[in-house]
Amino acid sequence: MTVRPEQAPVAVAIRGAIKNFGAVRALKGVDFTVEPGEVVGLVGDNGAGKSTLAKILSGALRPDAGDYTIDGAPVQFSHVRDARAYGIEMLYQDLALCDDLDVAENFYAGREPTRLGFLRRRWMQKQVVKELAKLGIHLQAIDYPTRVLSGGQRQSLAIARAIAYSKRLLILDEPTAALGVTQAKAVLDLITKVKHQGVGVLLISHRMNDILAVCDRVVVLYEGENVAELDSSRTTVEEIVNFIVTDPRAAERRSRFGADPTSSNRDG
């Protein structure tokens, strides 16, 4: 377990996050923090609440309850734009790239620079090349539709776009899920570069080896609740998986009644 001084403010923190969708309780008082230059893995089974928490942090959802702070100051987001104003960006699994737009147009989608009412296309292309170069990404097809890019190149473009605007927190939802080994390694290298730039990263992934490769801490959710916070350098894939699949209430019963929760009835 990781222990941190309570008086030290962290870059992004949420305490007691609760979110209900009708009768479904997606989050049941979740605590989560990300510090500058820290990569935190968020893991859990399907339905554990990972995406819900990520969407709350990115401004896409509002919690029903909970305290959201940035650098110790309380904040409330009503829209993704509010989170972006604080330098928080989220990259979804679908990447949100338009196949018919070229690299520069996708990079600046929704943020297109203009001069005298005209799109600054050449400036956009030059800036994109510079932004990609900072991360060691070199794409030959800057002027071509994004559909000609490989899966790894598309992922790199989407991450680079998110990085360019995430000055405080970058949230990645399964960024390597559809990639091969080489392409996945390139994405993990990008995450490490972002970390070294002092930006916090929240990584959601089912690939435990990826989590251990780049994350400083691992937070495990089970049915909308925190069940573990692990130091990546001191844990294993097996330990993480055990927390993911084991009902913590069953563990509590075992601790109260012994290895067999029905054993107390056998002697009577």
C-alpha positions in Angstrom: 0.0 0.0 0.0 1.1 3.6 -0.7 0.9 6.0 2.1 1.1 9.8 1.4 1.0 12.8 3.8 -2.6 14.0 4.0 -1.5 17.7 4.1 0.4 17.5 0.8 -2.0 18.6 -2.1 -1.9 16.6 -5.2 -2.4 17.7 -8.8 -5.8 16.0 -9.3 -7.8 14.3 -6.6 -11.3 13.1 -6.1 -12.7 11.9 -2.7 -15.8 9.9 -2.1 -17.0 9.9 -5.7 -20.5 8.5 -6.0 -22.3 8.0 -9.4 -25.6 6.3 -9.9 -27.3 5.4 -13.2 -30.8 4.7 -12.1 -30.7 1.7 -9.8 -27.2 0.9 -10.8 -24.5 2.3 -8.4 -21.4 2.7 -10.7 -19.2 4.3 -8.0 -19.7 3.9 -4.3 -17.4 6.5 -2.6 -14.2 6.1 -4.7 -11.0 8.0 -3.8 -8.5 8.6 -6.5 -5.4 10.9 -6.9 -2.8 11.6 -9.6 0.3 13.6 -8.9 2.4 15.6 -11.4 4.7 13.3 -13.4 3.0 10.2 -12.0 1.5 7.3 -14.0 -1.4 5.6 -12.2 -2.9 2.4 -13.5 -6.6 2.0 -13.0 -7.7 -1.6 -13.3 -10.8 -3.7 -12.6 -13.2 -6.1 -14.2 -15.9 -5.0 -16.7 -18.4 -2.9 -14.7 -16.0 -2.0 -11.9 -16.4 1.7 -12.6 -13.2 2.5 -14.3 -14.6 4.4 -17.3 -17.2 6.2 -15.1 -14.4 7.5 -12.9 -12.3 8.5 -15.9 -15.3 10.4 -17.5 -15.9 12.2 -14.2 -12.3 13.3 -14.1 -12.4 14.5 -17.7 -15.7 16.4 -17.2 -17.8 14.1 -19.4 -19.9 13.1 -16.4 -20.8 14.8 -13.1 -20.6 12.8 -9.9 -23.7 12.6 -7.7 -21.4 13.3 -4.7 -17.8 13.7 -4.0 -15.1 16.3 -3.7 -13.0 17.1 -6.8 -9.9 19.2 -6.2 -7.0 20.4 -8.4 -3.9 21.5 -6.5 -6.0 21.4 -3.4 -8.7 23.8 -4.7 -12.2 22.5 -5.2 -13.5 22.4 -8.8 -16.8 21.4 -10.5 -17.0 20.5 -14.2 -20.2 20.7 -16.2 -18.6 19.9 -19.5 -15.4 18.5 -21.1 -14.4 22.0 -22.0 -14.2 22.8 -18.3 -11.7 20.0 -17.7 -9.7 21.0 -20.8 -9.4 24.5 -19.4 -7.4 22.9 -16.5 -5.2 20.9 -18.9 -7.1 17.6 -18.5 -7.6 15.5 -21.7 -9.0 12.0 -22.2 -8.4 9.7 -25.1 -11.1 7.2 -25.7 -10.7 3.7 -27.2 -12.3 4.9 -30.5 -9.5 7.6 -30.8 -12.1 10.1 -32.3 -10.2 10.4 -35.6 -11.9 11.3 -38.9 -10.6 9.1 -41.7 -11.4 11.7 -44.4 -9.3 14.4 -42.6 -5.5 14.6 -42.9 -3.2 14.4 -39.9 -3.1 18.2 -39.3 -6.9 18.5 -39.6 -7.4 15.7 -37.1 -4.8 17.2 -34.7 -6.6 20.5 -34.6 -10.2 19.2 -35.0 -12.4 21.5 -32.9 -9.5 23.9 -32.3 -8.8 25.0 -35.9 -6.6 28.2 -36.1 -7.8 30.9 -38.5 -6.5 34.2 -39.8 -8.9 36.7 -41.4 -11.5 33.9 -41.5 -9.3 31.4 -43.4 -7.9 28.2 -42.1 -4.1 28.4 -41.4 -3.4 25.0 -43.1 0.3 25.4 -43.7 0.9 26.6 -40.2 -1.1 23.7 -38.8 1.0 21.2 -40.8 4.3 22.7 -39.6 3.1 22.7 -36.0 1.9 19.1 -36.2 5.3 18.0 -37.5 7.0 19.8 -34.5 4.6 18.3 -31.9 5.0 14.8 -33.3 8.8 15.2 -33.4 8.8 16.1 -29.7 7.5 12.6 -29.0 9.7 10.9 -31.6 6.8 10.3 -34.0 7.5 10.7 -37.7 4.6 10.3 -40.1 5.3 10.5 -43.9 1.6 11.0 -44.8 0.9 14.4 -43.3 -1.1 15.5 -46.3 -3.0 12.3 -46.9 -6.3 11.1 -45.3 -5.8 9.5 -41.9 -7.3 6.3 -43.2 -3.9 5.4 -44.8 -2.1 5.3 -41.4 -1.5 2.0 -39.6 -3.2 1.2 -36.3 -0.1 2.2 -34.4 0.3 5.5 -36.3 -3.3 6.4 -35.7 -2.9 5.6 -32.0 0.3 7.7 -31.9 -1.5 10.6 -33.6 -4.4 10.5 -31.2 -2.1 10.3 -28.2 0.1 13.1 -29.5 -3.0 15.3 -29.9 -4.2 14.6 -26.4 -0.6 15.2 -25.0 -0.4 18.6 -26.8 -3.4 19.9 -24.8 -3.0 17.9 -21.5 -0.8 20.1 -19.4 -1.9 18.5 -16.2 -3.6 15.1 -16.7 -3.7 12.7 -19.6 -6.4 10.0 -19.3 -5.9 6.9 -21.6 -8.6 4.3 -21.9 -7.2 1.0 -23.2 -4.6 2.7 -25.6 -2.9 -0.6 -26.5 -5.9 -2.9 -26.7 -5.9 -3.3 -30.5 -2.2 -3.0 -31.1 0.6 -5.6 -31.7 3.7 -5.9 -29.5 5.8 -3.4 -31.3 3.1 -0.8 -31.7 2.1 -1.2 -28.0 5.7 -0.6 -26.9 5.7 2.6 -28.9 2.6 3.8 -27.1 4.1 2.9 -23.7 7.3 4.8 -24.6 5.0 7.9 -25.3 3.5 7.5 -21.9 6.9 7.6 -20.3 7.8 10.7 -22.2 4.7 12.4 -21.0 5.5 11.5 -17.5 9.0 13.0 -17.8 7.3 16.2 -19.0 5.7 16.5 -15.5 2.2 15.5 -16.7 0.1 13.1 -14.7 -1.2 10.1 -16.6 -4.2 7.8 -15.8 -3.9 4.5 -17.7 -6.8 2.2 -17.9 -5.8 -1.2 -19.3 -6.6 -4.9 -19.2 -2.9 -5.6 -20.1 -1.3 -6.1 -16.7 2.2 -6.3 -18.1 1.7 -2.8 -19.7 0.4 -1.5 -16.4 3.5 -2.8 -14.5 5.8 -1.5 -17.3 4.9 2.2 -17.0 2.8 2.8 -13.9 4.1 4.0 -10.5 0.9 2.9 -8.7 -2.0 0.6 -9.4 -5.5 1.4 -8.2 -8.0 -1.5 -8.3 -11.8 -1.0 -8.4 -14.3 -3.8 -7.6 -18.0 -3.1 -8.3 -17.5 0.7 -7.8 -15.3 0.6 -4.7 -11.6 1.0 -4.0 -10.2 -2.4 -3.0 -6.4 -1.9 -3.4 -3.7 0.6 -4.1 -0.4 -1.1 -5.0 3.2 0.0 -5.6 4.0 -1.2 -9.1 7.6 -2.0 -8.1 6.4 -4.3 -5.3 3.5 -6.2 -6.9 2.9 -8.8 -9.5 0.4 -9.6 -12.2 -1.0 -12.4 -10.1 -1.6 -10.1 -7.1 -3.3 -7.5 -9.2 -5.5 -10.1 -10.9 -6.4 -11.6 -7.5 -7.7 -8.2 -6.3 -9.6 -7.7 -9.6 -11.5 -11.0 -9.4 -11.9 -11.5 -5.7 -14.9 -10.1 -3.9 -13.5 -8.1 -1.0 -16.6 -8.9 1.0 -15.7 -12.6 0.8 -12.2 -11.8 2.0 -13.7 -9.9 5.0 -15.9 -12.9 5.8 -12.9 -15.2 5.7 -11.0 -12.9 8.1 -13.9 -12.9 10.5 -14.8 -16.6 10.4 -11.6 -18.3 9.3 -10.7 -20.0 6.0 -14.2 -21.6 5.8 -17.0 -19.1 6.6 -19.2 -22.1 7.5 -16.7 -23.7 9.8 -18.3 -22.2 12.9 -21.3 -24.4 12.4 -19.5 -27.6 12.0 -18.5 -28.0 15.7 -22.1 -27.5 16.9 
